[in-house]
């Protein structure tokens, strides 16, 4: 006879932001834009921009340390590190191995996942699956980005939208009521030209710059996110009224608002950090989650939905009981 089902439980959260915080007004002094234009269209007021000594790996390691502290663990307890990022420190090796080294850990498994803004949810799902399969006991799942290094600062339609940062969670295998209840992930590569970077090692030999057709991305995001949230709640056997908190990808306040309305969820149950951090891609969801855990909004026993959509397109959602 099999014992109680093993679940991946969030034991601690952490985050890290670059030292430099840039307001819309400061940005407007360099780019043809304004605080009013940015705020009305996106809800963004500030973003953090990494300095020369701040990289995806250093930010990821800092967020990881905070998550480990919150979990009451050390790096020696971790046997799996997954970093979700589209802005790695180097083409190879994986940024996860650099995070591992910074943490002073020299064993276990470490690798990256690339699914852009959905990257954290993809990495979260991989870690959860490995824990349930018994191939990992304690995992660090990190979303870390230096998106501003991909921006064309002459393109006001994109350069105002993004920021840098990192968020992390510690996942551990336990039996009981808490843990990941359901996850749904999707991808559709035909939409590449709507949100992409125009460079890469095997095409141009350059890093490239971010390009986006904002209106089309908005339309797909609202439809796909509302759909996947219905899917994941159905999989978990839950109704929208059972959800205590939604932690969405923090890309645009208007996308979040439209998605929440489609689901009939209460706006006061949605964690919003886009005004402070802008779009930090794979770091977005864990950054927002950490903020809501640390300020006491999200508590043990709460049912939380994490959701995101990014370039590819990729999208997904996960239901977690804290």
GULOBA-141788 format. One record per residue (C-alpha): residue in three letters; chain; y, x, z. Coordinates in steps of 0.001 Angstrom, whole numbers. Layout:
N
    aa   ch         v         u         w
   ALA    A         Y         X         Z
...
This chain:
322
    aa   ch         v         u         w
   UNK    A         0         0         0
   UNK    A      3503      1222      -808
   UNK    A      6112      1546      1899
   UNK    A      9671       197      1912
   UNK    A     11630       881     -1284
   UNK    A     13720      4048     -1277
   UNK    A     17375      3550     -2111
   UNK    A     20218      5962     -2830
   UNK    A     22778      5426       -66
   UNK    A     26401      6629       -96
   UNK    A     26676      8799      3017
   UNK    A     30141     10227      2458
   UNK    A     33065     10246        36
   UNK    A     35765     12795      -751
   UNK    A     38596     13496     -3144
   UNK    A     41043     16186     -4234
   UNK    A     44309     16176     -6133
   UNK    A     46391     19014     -7586
   UNK    A     49451     20076     -5599
   UNK    A     51953     19058     -8289
   UNK    A     52829     15353     -8316
   UNK    A     54884     14156    -11282
   UNK    A     56847     10890    -11377
   UNK    A     57614      8827    -14457
   UNK    A     61272      9832    -14167
   UNK    A     60355     13532    -14166
   UNK    A     58167     12969    -17209
   UNK    A     60971     11058    -18952
   UNK    A     63137     14169    -18737
   UNK    A     60657     15949    -21036
   UNK    A     59198     13116    -23149
   UNK    A     60828     10213    -25024
   UNK    A     59848      7570    -22468
   UNK    A     61082      5861    -19305
   UNK    A     59798      4717    -15943
   UNK    A     60290      1094    -17024
   UNK    A     58295      1582    -20278
   UNK    A     55360      3274    -18536
   UNK    A     55262       939    -15529
   UNK    A     55434     -2264    -17589
   UNK    A     52602     -1245    -19919
   UNK    A     50280       580    -17529
   UNK    A     51266       206    -13874
   UNK    A     51392      4011    -13568
   UNK    A     54150      5560    -11433
   UNK    A     52820      9062    -10707
   UNK    A     50177     11536    -11823
   UNK    A     49024     14930    -10534
   UNK    A     48985     17928    -12874
   UNK    A     46778     20939    -12215
   UNK    A     48434     24324    -11853
   UNK    A     47132     27622    -13278
   UNK    A     44965     28245    -10193
   UNK    A     43506     24713    -10182
   UNK    A     40556     23885    -12433
   UNK    A     37975     21151    -12791
   UNK    A     35555     23255    -10715
   UNK    A     37997     24034     -7888
   UNK    A     39068     20399     -7625
   UNK    A     35444     19261     -7754
   UNK    A     34430     21686     -5021
   UNK    A     37283     20542     -2768
   UNK    A     36307     16890     -3213
   UNK    A     32678     17830     -2542
   UNK    A     33573     19562       727
   UNK    A     35408     16449      1928
   UNK    A     32418     14269      1007
   UNK    A     30022     16610      2807
   UNK    A     32239     16561      5915
   UNK    A     32316     12757      5831
   UNK    A     28514     12686      5526
   UNK    A     28067     15168      8386
   UNK    A     26227     17538      6048
   UNK    A     26597     21060      4701
   UNK    A     25995     22436      1224
   UNK    A     22572     23634      2423
   UNK    A     21465     19991      2731
   UNK    A     22126     19340      -972
   UNK    A     19395     19773     -3574
   UNK    A     21190     18183     -6543
   UNK    A     24746     18549     -7863
   UNK    A     25910     16555    -10879
   UNK    A     29459     16910    -12173
   UNK    A     30781     14246    -14528
   UNK    A     33539     15733    -16676
   UNK    A     34908     15946    -20198
   UNK    A     37139     18879    -19242
   UNK    A     34701     21598    -18114
   UNK    A     35954     24987    -16993
   UNK    A     33988     26574    -19832
   UNK    A     31941     25330    -22789
   UNK    A     29026     26719    -20792
   UNK    A     27727     27207    -18166
   UNK    A     27922     23781    -16553
   UNK    A     30871     23250    -14241
   UNK    A     28343     22016    -11660
   UNK    A     27010     25562    -11346
   UNK    A     30533     26814    -10658
   UNK    A     31003     24121     -7998
   UNK    A     27668     25144     -6503
   UNK    A     28818     28774     -6338
   UNK    A     32215     27884     -4820
   UNK    A     30427     25882     -2133
   UNK    A     28284     28933     -1359
   UNK    A     25052     27218     -2313
   UNK    A     22484     29075     -4413
   UNK    A     19569     26715     -4937
   UNK    A     18616     23270     -6138
   UNK    A     19607     21613     -9409
   UNK    A     23104     21609    -10924
   UNK    A     24247     20201    -14266
   UNK    A     27054     18285    -15980
   UNK    A     27182     14818    -17520
   UNK    A     29652     13998    -20298
   UNK    A     30481     10317    -20750
   UNK    A     34280     10566    -20386
   UNK    A     35719      7837    -18127
   UNK    A     32255      6356    -17554
   UNK    A     30927      9775    -16619
   UNK    A     30847      9210    -12881
   UNK    A     28768      6044    -13271
   UNK    A     26367      7823    -15625
   UNK    A     26034     10741    -13188
   UNK    A     25708      8328    -10258
   UNK    A     22857      6547    -12053
   UNK    A     21047      9812    -12850
   UNK    A     21294     10970     -9229
   UNK    A     20132      7585     -7946
   UNK    A     17130      7646    -10279
   UNK    A     16189     11185     -9219
   UNK    A     16423     10218     -5557
   UNK    A     14231      7131     -6040
   UNK    A     11735      9249     -8003
   UNK    A     11543     11743     -5148
   UNK    A     12888     14711     -7114
   UNK    A     16009     14947     -4934
   UNK    A     16774     14057     -1322
   UNK    A     20520     14584     -1040
   UNK    A     22832     14688     -4047
   UNK    A     26481     15493     -4637
   UNK    A     27849     13354     -7469
   UNK    A     31295     14529     -8536
   UNK    A     33787     13229    -11069
   UNK    A     36329     15970    -11801
   UNK    A     38887     16330    -14573
   UNK    A     41900     18297    -15754
   UNK    A     42827     15763    -18439
   UNK    A     46397     17027    -18799
   UNK    A     45009     20133    -20543
   UNK    A     43884     17887    -23423
   UNK    A     47193     16075    -23889
   UNK    A     49603     16240    -26800
   UNK    A     52893     16182    -24913
   UNK    A     54708     14966    -28039
   UNK    A     52590     11800    -28169
   UNK    A     54275      9498    -25677
   UNK    A     51592      6849    -26179
   UNK    A     48940      9037    -24535
   UNK    A     50566     11822    -22522
   UNK    A     52000      9397    -19946
   UNK    A     48603      7859    -19200
   UNK    A     46546     10684    -17736
   UNK    A     46351     12879    -14665
   UNK    A     44088     15406    -12964
   UNK    A     41882     15109     -9882
   UNK    A     38378     14873     -8470
   UNK    A     36279     12515     -6390
   UNK    A     32812     12930     -4918
   UNK    A     30066     11095     -3079
   UNK    A     27008     12268     -1191
   UNK    A     23927     10190     -2007
   UNK    A     20817     10295       181
   UNK    A     17438      8607       -86
   UNK    A     16845      6050      2677
   UNK    A     15016      2793      3252
   UNK    A     16941      -239      4418
   UNK    A     19541     -2715      3208
   UNK    A     22228      -206      2177
   UNK    A     22276      1633     -1131
   UNK    A     22485      1121     -4875
   UNK    A     21302     -2402     -5740
   UNK    A     21676     -2389     -9530
   UNK    A     23198      -398    -12397
   UNK    A     23881     -1222    -16045
   UNK    A     25005      1397    -18592
   UNK    A     25908      1052    -22281
   UNK    A     27204      3060    -25238
   UNK    A     28297      2336    -28801
   UNK    A     29197      5386    -30888
   UNK    A     30740      3482    -33786
   UNK    A     34035      3338    -31889
   UNK    A     34535      7127    -31851
   UNK    A     37837      7004    -33742
   UNK    A     39476      4699    -31207
   UNK    A     39408      7244    -28361
   UNK    A     38465     10868    -28913
   UNK    A     39522     14523    -28818
   UNK    A     40184     16065    -32246
   UNK    A     38388     19330    -31565
   UNK    A     35134     20858    -30404
   UNK    A     33032     24042    -30552
   UNK    A     30822     22907    -33460
   UNK    A     33557     21242    -35553
   UNK    A     36917     22973    -35225
   UNK    A     36149     25775    -32795
   UNK    A     39094     24564    -30706
   UNK    A     39513     22404    -27610
   UNK    A     41612     19810    -29454
   UNK    A     43943     17073    -28219
   UNK    A     43304     13529    -27019
   UNK    A     43865     10737    -29558
   UNK    A     43759      7025    -28824
   UNK    A     44403      3650    -30432
   UNK    A     45565      1961    -27257
   UNK    A     45627     -1661    -28378
   UNK    A     42042     -1576    -29665
   UNK    A     40795       255    -26575
   UNK    A     42435     -2393    -24379
   UNK    A     40676     -5209    -26230
   UNK    A     37239     -3608    -26038
   UNK    A     37708     -2599    -22396
   UNK    A     38398     -6111    -21127
   UNK    A     35472     -7607    -23050
   UNK    A     32949     -4875    -22228
   UNK    A     33839     -4516    -18552
   UNK    A     33731     -8245    -17833
   UNK    A     30373     -8457    -19631
   UNK    A     28749     -5504    -17843
   UNK    A     29925     -6720    -14450
   UNK    A     28219    -10073    -15082
   UNK    A     25091     -8180    -16149
   UNK    A     24927     -5966    -13086
   UNK    A     25542     -8845    -10679
   UNK    A     22779    -10846    -12369
   UNK    A     20456     -7846    -12047
   UNK    A     21277     -7594     -8328
   UNK    A     20827    -11352     -7837
   UNK    A     24438    -11775     -6742
   UNK    A     27403    -13977     -7623
   UNK    A     31026    -12803     -7981
   UNK    A     31721    -14532     -4650
   UNK    A     29253    -12129     -2976
   UNK    A     31397     -9126     -3912
   UNK    A     33595     -7684     -1172
   UNK    A     35343     -5065     -3310
   UNK    A     35637     -4026     -6937
   UNK    A     36432      -359     -7560
   UNK    A     37377      -207    -11241
   UNK    A     38176      2696    -13519
   UNK    A     41892      3282    -13007
   UNK    A     43112      3445    -16604
   UNK    A     45611       628    -16857
   UNK    A     46645     -2057    -14374
   UNK    A     46755     -4668    -17147
   UNK    A     43128     -3974    -18159
   UNK    A     42036     -4270    -14529
   UNK    A     43949     -7512    -14048
   UNK    A     42551     -9084    -17240
   UNK    A     38980     -8060    -16347
   UNK    A     39236     -9463    -12827
   UNK    A     40596    -12759    -14142
   UNK    A     37692    -13058    -16603
   UNK    A     35282    -12772    -13673
   UNK    A     37243    -15116    -11440
   UNK    A     37554    -12493     -8707
   UNK    A     40363    -12404     -6162
   UNK    A     42971     -9748     -6993
   UNK    A     43225     -8740     -3330
   UNK    A     39587     -7579     -3472
   UNK    A     40302     -4985     -6163
   UNK    A     41042     -1360     -5268
   UNK    A     44061      -133     -7255
   UNK    A     45171      3502     -7344
   UNK    A     46370      3777    -10948
   UNK    A     50018      3788     -9833
   UNK    A     49476      6984     -7840
   UNK    A     46950      8911     -9940
   UNK    A     47161      7567    -13529
   UNK    A     43937      7806    -15561
   UNK    A     41821     10664    -14211
   UNK    A     38820      9830    -16428
   UNK    A     35516     10573    -14635
   UNK    A     37385     11259    -11374
   UNK    A     38958      7806    -11361
   UNK    A     36261      5682     -9696
   UNK    A     35285      8137     -6917
   UNK    A     38968      8858     -6183
   UNK    A     39652      5151     -5718
   UNK    A     36456      4654     -3713
   UNK    A     37316      7485     -1332
   UNK    A     40800      6114      -782
   UNK    A     39501      2650       119
   UNK    A     36796      4046      2416
   UNK    A     39222      6306      4258
   UNK    A     41888      3649      4789
   UNK    A     39274      1282      6231
   UNK    A     39207     -1366      3531
   UNK    A     35631      -641      2457
   UNK    A     33246      -712      5419
   UNK    A     29541      -429      6128
   UNK    A     27688     -3470      4801
   UNK    A     30268     -4330      2124
   UNK    A     29039     -5142     -1379
   UNK    A     31012     -2997     -3824
   UNK    A     31046     -3047     -7627
   UNK    A     31962       191     -9414
   UNK    A     32865      -124    -13116
   UNK    A     34294      1985    -15926
   UNK    A     34682      2328    -19696
   UNK    A     35500      5448    -21661
   UNK    A     35463      7154    -25028
   UNK    A     32324      6850    -27073
   UNK    A     32525      4010    -26204
   UNK    A     30552      4253    -23004
   UNK    A     30713      1703    -20211
   UNK    A     28827       628    -17149
   UNK    A     28806      -856    -13660
   UNK    A     26911      -380    -10420
   UNK    A     26505     -2618     -7361
   UNK    A     26280      -802     -4038
   UNK    A     25876     -2044      -491
   UNK    A     27752       430      1685
